[in-house]
Amino acid sequence: MSYYEEDNNAGKILLAALAGAGAGIIAGMLLAPDKGSATRENWKGIATKYSGQLGEQASRLGADLETRFKGYVEKLEDMGITGAGSSLSMKGDWNDIKGRLKEQYGQLTDEDLTYTEGQGDQLVGRLQEKLGKGKAEITRMLNDM
């Protein structure tokens, strides 16, 4: 099954779940034994509860997609379709890497070497600007440290 098919199936499942939830809400409101105001208050509470769960599921789906994307980029690099160093995957302690970079390139400051997980592009951009090297070269350099 290809990535497109998996993504398409996930979208269909999510759409079906949302349609089912919507139909359930409408049926519940039509058949509710309480007054309209009481029913609306009940549904507000239920909607709040399920919106949190939906948000958590969306976050998990986003994290899963990011992991898959990184895996596909690594596969493309392994197959030689994209050049090595097109994705940043540093291994080891960032403080050690930062220390080695400062030793090797004295012009780098702590601000230049600020790195937060998931913010690798900003780090690579700052190093490109400071060291005058290309993105692939900076990425390879960081991955090799």
HELIX and SHEET records of a PDB file:
HELIX    1   1 TYR A    3  LEU A   31  1                                  29    
HELIX    2   2 GLY A   36  MET A   79  1                                  44    
HELIX    3   3 TRP A   94  GLN A  104  1                                  11    
HELIX    4   4 GLY A  120  LEU A  131  1                                  12    
HELIX    5   5 LYS A  135  ASP A  144  1                                  10    
END                                                                             
